[in-house]
């Protein structure tokens, strides 16, 4: 495979990862809002109805702010800064969108605050854990068959 195709596949996988993370963070924010208990039916239905809009807003913001230009192998502080800025802009854009379209249900305000914290933690954590875990999985040290251990 050539490098451009490999990079495109990795960028697509990173994008899909982030979309899933946003969806889980949105639902997780509801669970945290209600102390890890199942939210009342009205709120849970609202969360599920709002989920596609939340994911769409985050996906557009993440793509426009260029979160998929670099490789996770070289995660740095500027990458984390871009994640924080993108999650912050998406956190402001989400309630703005729901206000503009006159979303019929009430979303707890705390969900709008908890969701970006979960998004930043999950996206930043996965990007910083990847370079730590990947080399160990790819090139695990192996011992020759006929050697003896010296300890």
C-alpha positions in Angstrom: 0.0 0.0 0.0 1.3 3.4 -0.8 1.7 6.0 2.0 -1.2 8.3 0.9 -3.7 5.4 0.9 -2.4 4.2 4.3 -2.7 7.8 5.7 -6.3 8.1 4.3 -7.3 4.8 5.9 -5.8 5.9 9.3 -7.5 9.3 9.0 -10.9 7.6 8.3 -10.4 5.3 11.2 -9.5 8.2 13.5 -12.6 10.1 12.3 -14.9 7.1 13.0 -13.3 6.6 16.4 -14.0 10.2 17.3 -17.6 10.0 16.1 -18.2 6.9 18.3 -16.4 8.7 21.2 -18.8 11.7 20.9 -21.8 9.5 20.9 -20.7 7.6 23.9 -19.7 10.8 25.7 -23.2 12.3 25.0 -24.9 9.3 26.5 -22.3 9.1 29.3 -23.0 12.7 30.2 -26.6 11.8 30.7 -25.6 8.9 32.9 -23.3 11.1 35.0 -26.0 13.8 35.2 -28.3 11.2 36.8 -25.6 9.7 39.1 -25.0 6.7 36.9 -28.6 5.6 37.1 -30.8 5.2 34.2 -32.3 8.7 33.4 -36.0 9.1 33.4 -37.6 8.0 30.2 -38.3 11.6 29.0 -34.6 12.5 29.3 -33.3 9.3 27.8 -35.6 9.7 24.8 -34.3 13.3 24.4 -30.7 12.1 24.5 -31.4 9.6 21.8 -33.3 12.0 19.6 -30.5 14.7 20.0 -27.7 12.2 19.4 -27.4 12.5 15.6 -27.3 16.3 15.8 -24.6 16.2 18.5 -22.5 13.8 16.5 -23.0 15.8 13.3 -21.9 19.1 14.9 -18.9 17.5 16.5 -17.9 15.7 13.3 -18.1 18.9 11.2 -16.1 20.9 13.7 -13.5 18.3 14.1 -13.0 17.9 10.4 -12.9 21.7 9.8 -10.4 22.3 12.5 -8.0 19.6 11.0 -7.9 17.0 13.8 -7.0 14.4 11.2 -3.9 15.9 9.6 -1.3 14.2 11.8 -0.6 10.7 12.9 -1.4 9.4 16.4 2.1 8.0 16.5 3.4 11.6 17.0 0.8 13.0 19.4 2.0 16.3 20.9 0.7 19.2 23.0 -0.5 21.2 19.9 -2.6 18.1 19.1 -4.1 18.2 22.5 -4.7 21.9 22.2 -6.5 21.4 18.9 -8.7 18.7 20.6 -9.6 21.1 23.4 -10.4 24.0 21.0 -12.5 21.7 18.8 -14.4 20.2 21.7 -15.0 23.7 23.1 -16.3 25.0 19.8 -18.5 22.0 19.3 -19.8 22.3 22.9 -20.8 25.9 22.1 -22.2 25.0 18.7 -24.4 22.2 19.9 -26.8 24.2 22.1 -26.7 27.0 19.5 -27.9 24.5 16.9 -30.6 23.2 19.1 -31.8 26.7 19.9 -31.9 27.7 16.2 -33.9 24.7 15.2 -36.2 25.1 18.2 -35.5 21.6 19.6 -38.7 20.5 21.2 -37.3 18.8 24.3 -35.3 20.1 27.3 -31.7 19.0 27.6 -30.2 19.4 31.0 -27.6 22.2 31.0 -25.1 20.0 32.9 -25.0 17.6 30.0 -23.7 20.4 27.8 -20.8 20.9 30.3 -20.1 17.2 31.0 -20.0 16.0 27.4 -17.0 18.1 26.3 -15.0 17.0 29.3 -15.6 13.3 28.4 -14.8 14.0 24.8 -11.5 15.7 25.6 -10.6 12.9 28.0 -11.4 10.1 25.6 -9.9 11.7 22.5 -6.8 12.9 24.2 -6.4 9.7 26.1 -6.6 7.5 23.1 -4.2 9.7 21.1 -1.6 9.7 23.9 -2.1 6.0 24.7 -1.6 4.9 21.1 2.1 5.7 20.9 2.7 4.0 24.2 0.8 0.8 23.5 1.4 0.3 19.8 5.2 -0.3 19.8 4.9 -2.9 22.5 2.2 -4.7 20.5 4.0 -4.6 17.2 7.6 -5.4 18.3 7.3 -7.4 21.4 10.6 -8.8 22.4 11.1 -12.4 21.5 13.6 -14.9 22.8 15.4 -17.3 20.5 14.3 -20.9 20.8 17.6 -22.3 22.0 18.6 -19.6 24.4 18.5 -19.8 28.2 17.4 -17.2 30.6 20.0 -15.5 32.6 17.9 -14.6 35.6 
